Amino acid sequence: MSATLGALLKELVPDWKITVIERRAVAGEESSNEWNNAGTGHSSLCELNYTSEKSDGSIDISKAIKVNEEYQVSRQFWSYLVDSKMIRNPRDFITAVPHMSFVQGDKDVNFLRKRFEALSNNPLFEGMEYSEDPAKLADWIPLMMKDRKVNGPIAATKIDSGTDVNFGSLTRMLFDHLKSKNVEIKYNQNVDDIKRAGNGAWELKVRNVKSGQVERHSAKFVFIGGGGGSLHLLQKSGIEEGKGIGGFPVSGLFMVCKNPEVVAKHHAKVYGQAPVGAPPMSVPHLDSRFIENKESLLFGPFAGFTPKFLKFGSMLDLIKSVKPHNLVTMLACGVKNVPLTTYLIKEVVASKEKRMESLRQFIPNAKSEDWDLVVAGQRVQIIKDTVAGGKGTLQFGTEVINAADGSIAALLGASPGASTAVSVMLDVMQKCFPQHMKAWEPKIKEMIPSYGVSLLKNPDLARELHASTSRSLGLNGDHPIQIERRTVS
Ligand SMILES: Cc1cc2nc3c(=O)[nH]c(=O)nc-3n(C[C@H](O)[C@H](O)[C@H](O)COP(=O)(O)OP(=O)(O)OC[C@H]3O[C@@H](n4cnc5c(N)ncnc54)[C@H](O)[C@@H]3O)c2cc1C
């Protein structure tokens, strides 16, 4: 997120001095790291939780459209960076892979059919196919259909224009680019405190995590892009807008296949339905991943609970985030979410065999010895009081919290996540630099031609941009790459 904001601002106002402060020794080691998230270019092509069934039985596709449009914005900005040679080979961070949804049983098949009907005529979802025919499914997902006992309805959708994104590689590329543009990137430096100075600027207390040496930095504008670490920093800033907000950490685990023969048999991202009681971020999926030109196979994520807000965080993170101003909100959330907490605790203590049972819903003959567990990143969900949900409502989206004068902003939450970073950072700019937006608009439109325009309402533009970004990002299969199958030992 911070790398995206820096890259946008460097294009718009090259003479602004930007400094990045990062507590780890390198960039992208937390949620954005390639092994800490699923790398799905979220565009609602397969994620069933972005569409819901209304009380009249019709399907609400408004969120799916929003997420898709936001992803198109990211694709356009990445294409601009590639075309302008600001970032290297797009194949180092993005690969075309079919996105599929897969369901079983009357209720879910019914839902998927209606979802397909609602989406497939829409220009943003063109090319989506649907089938209830087990033979067709065996052609699409042979590994998932082999040895499957089909004794009820079964269905899938498939769309070839999906992507796998290596957000870790993209983060590192963006920071390399920023470094080449004289952005100072200070690694191994933890922001310990943020306070308003007398002159209205912000003063950051920054500690070198190796030597313990403390420095002070002053800035007219601060973006808190600390992932799970953002809530603590927002609270330290003391801004009114940050009061009453809490965080609920949800950890993630993936299973990684270490048998190259199994990896070679699957080539898609296949999303299913979340189990009853599971939070939306633990929708199970079987994912082909492309990391450093090697293909891997991941299954998960299994949600769990730890009080840490960052993967490399502290067990005291949750307790330290409880303040007098959010205590009631946090307690209300705790009371409301006993079933979720119980679910997460059960998930934490689940045995490998229990996890293999979930995997076998996808790969019926999966063998335990072919799969290892890897720890993914932390997602800190926002807790706040809302009109719709009342006191202590758990939110599953992202939210930009900014001071009224636009001098500081923080990004909280982690979904739909890195895929929508460009839209979310444009939102930060809109909130914090409204006085500059008019002057910046021509350059923003050069970078993001659909800026301010609904692609849904402009199908020709949607098609044109899909084609041009596919070309720029090497997604149209013109130059197929040689992918090695990865095994994890
Ligand atoms: C299991 C899982 C699966 C996911 N799957 C997807 C997916 O398929 N597609 C998708 O688009 N998104 C996905 N996401 C979400 C996505 O990973 C995040 O939304 C995104 O990476 C967040 O980026 P960020 O820059 O905000 O945070 P991060 O990448 O976590 O970066 C925050 C940085 O701030 C640093 N930091 C924190 N506190 C301090 C401090 N006090 N001082 C200095 N530095 C600090 C950290 O070290 C870190 O480098 C997933 C997330 C998880 C956990």
The ligand as an SDF file (V2000), in Angstrom:
LIG
                    3D

 53 58  0  0  0  0  0  0  0  0999 V2000
   -3.8660  -15.2070    4.4960 C   0  0  0  0  0  0  0  0  0  0  0  0
   -4.0300  -13.9890    3.6330 C   0  0  0  0  0  0  0  0  0  0  0  0
   -4.4460  -14.1290    2.3130 C   0  0  0  0  0  0  0  0  0  0  0  0
   -4.6120  -12.9950    1.5050 C   0  0  0  0  0  0  0  0  0  0  0  0
   -4.9340  -13.1690    0.1860 N   0  0  0  0  0  0  0  0  0  0  0  0
   -5.0040  -12.0880   -0.6270 C   0  0  0  0  0  0  0  0  0  0  0  0
   -5.2360  -12.2740   -2.0100 C   0  0  0  0  0  0  0  0  0  0  0  0
   -5.3680  -13.3990   -2.4960 O   0  0  0  0  0  0  0  0  0  0  0  0
   -5.3240  -11.1660   -2.7930 N   0  0  0  0  0  0  0  0  0  0  0  0
   -5.1910   -9.9030   -2.2780 C   0  0  0  0  0  0  0  0  0  0  0  0
   -5.3090   -8.9480   -3.0420 O   0  0  0  0  0  0  0  0  0  0  0  0
   -4.9500   -9.7010   -0.9650 N   0  0  0  0  0  0  0  0  0  0  0  0
   -4.8490  -10.7540   -0.1290 C   0  0  0  0  0  0  0  0  0  0  0  0
   -4.5880  -10.5840    1.2050 N   0  0  0  0  0  0  0  0  0  0  0  0
   -4.5190   -9.2170    1.7550 C   0  0  0  0  0  0  0  0  0  0  0  0
   -3.1980   -8.5290    1.4150 C   0  0  0  0  0  0  0  0  0  0  0  0
   -2.1180   -9.3960    1.6850 O   0  0  0  0  0  0  0  0  0  0  0  0
   -3.0720   -7.2540    2.2270 C   0  0  0  0  0  0  0  0  0  0  0  0
   -4.2450   -6.4680    2.0940 O   0  0  0  0  0  0  0  0  0  0  0  0
   -1.9100   -6.3800    1.7690 C   0  0  0  0  0  0  0  0  0  0  0  0
   -0.7540   -7.1580    1.5550 O   0  0  0  0  0  0  0  0  0  0  0  0
   -1.6720   -5.3240    2.8140 C   0  0  0  0  0  0  0  0  0  0  0  0
   -0.6100   -4.5010    2.4020 O   0  0  0  0  0  0  0  0  0  0  0  0
   -0.0770   -3.3970    3.3860 P   0  0  0  0  0  0  0  0  0  0  0  0
    0.9800   -2.6450    2.6750 O   0  0  0  0  0  0  0  0  0  0  0  0
   -1.2210   -2.6330    3.9500 O   0  0  0  0  0  0  0  0  0  0  0  0
    0.5170   -4.2240    4.6340 O   0  0  0  0  0  0  0  0  0  0  0  0
    1.8290   -5.1260    4.7760 P   0  0  0  0  0  0  0  0  0  0  0  0
    2.1970   -5.8150    3.5140 O   0  0  0  0  0  0  0  0  0  0  0  0
    1.6170   -5.9710    5.9790 O   0  0  0  0  0  0  0  0  0  0  0  0
    2.9500   -4.0630    5.0390 O   0  0  0  0  0  0  0  0  0  0  0  0
    3.0010   -3.2970    6.2290 C   0  0  0  0  0  0  0  0  0  0  0  0
    4.4580   -2.9510    6.4850 C   0  0  0  0  0  0  0  0  0  0  0  0
    4.5290   -2.0390    7.5720 O   0  0  0  0  0  0  0  0  0  0  0  0
    5.6190   -2.4170    8.4020 C   0  0  0  0  0  0  0  0  0  0  0  0
    5.3440   -1.8790    9.7480 N   0  0  0  0  0  0  0  0  0  0  0  0
    4.3080   -2.1800   10.5590 C   0  0  0  0  0  0  0  0  0  0  0  0
    4.3850   -1.4630   11.7050 N   0  0  0  0  0  0  0  0  0  0  0  0
    5.5020   -0.6840   11.6110 C   0  0  0  0  0  0  0  0  0  0  0  0
    6.1300    0.2740   12.4620 C   0  0  0  0  0  0  0  0  0  0  0  0
    5.6190    0.5910   13.6660 N   0  0  0  0  0  0  0  0  0  0  0  0
    7.2680    0.8820   12.0350 N   0  0  0  0  0  0  0  0  0  0  0  0
    7.7920    0.5960   10.8110 C   0  0  0  0  0  0  0  0  0  0  0  0
    7.2490   -0.3240    9.9690 N   0  0  0  0  0  0  0  0  0  0  0  0
    6.1120   -0.9360   10.3550 C   0  0  0  0  0  0  0  0  0  0  0  0
    5.6070   -3.9390    8.3360 C   0  0  0  0  0  0  0  0  0  0  0  0
    6.8710   -4.4840    8.6910 O   0  0  0  0  0  0  0  0  0  0  0  0
    5.2640   -4.1870    6.8740 C   0  0  0  0  0  0  0  0  0  0  0  0
    6.4040   -4.2690    6.0400 O   0  0  0  0  0  0  0  0  0  0  0  0
   -4.3880  -11.6920    2.0400 C   0  0  0  0  0  0  0  0  0  0  0  0
   -3.9620  -11.5470    3.3580 C   0  0  0  0  0  0  0  0  0  0  0  0
   -3.7570  -12.6800    4.1530 C   0  0  0  0  0  0  0  0  0  0  0  0
   -3.2440  -12.5090    5.5440 C   0  0  0  0  0  0  0  0  0  0  0  0
  1  2  1  0
  2  3  1  0
  2 52  2  0
  3  4  2  0
  4  5  1  0
  4 50  1  0
  5  6  2  0
  6  7  1  0
  6 13  1  0
  7  8  2  0
  7  9  1  0
  9 10  1  0
 10 11  2  0
 10 12  1  0
 12 13  2  0
 13 14  1  0
 14 15  1  0
 14 50  1  0
 15 16  1  0
 16 17  1  0
 16 18  1  0
 18 19  1  0
 18 20  1  0
 20 21  1  0
 20 22  1  0
 22 23  1  0
 23 24  1  0
 24 25  2  0
 24 26  1  0
 24 27  1  0
 27 28  1  0
 28 29  2  0
 28 30  1  0
 28 31  1  0
 31 32  1  0
 32 33  1  0
 33 34  1  0
 33 48  1  0
 34 35  1  0
 35 36  1  0
 35 46  1  0
 36 37  1  0
 36 45  1  0
 37 38  2  0
 38 39  1  0
 39 40  1  0
 39 45  2  0
 40 41  1  0
 40 42  2  0
 42 43  1  0
 43 44  2  0
 44 45  1  0
 46 47  1  0
 46 48  1  0
 48 49  1  0
 50 51  2  0
 51 52  1  0
 52 53  1  0
M  END
$$$$
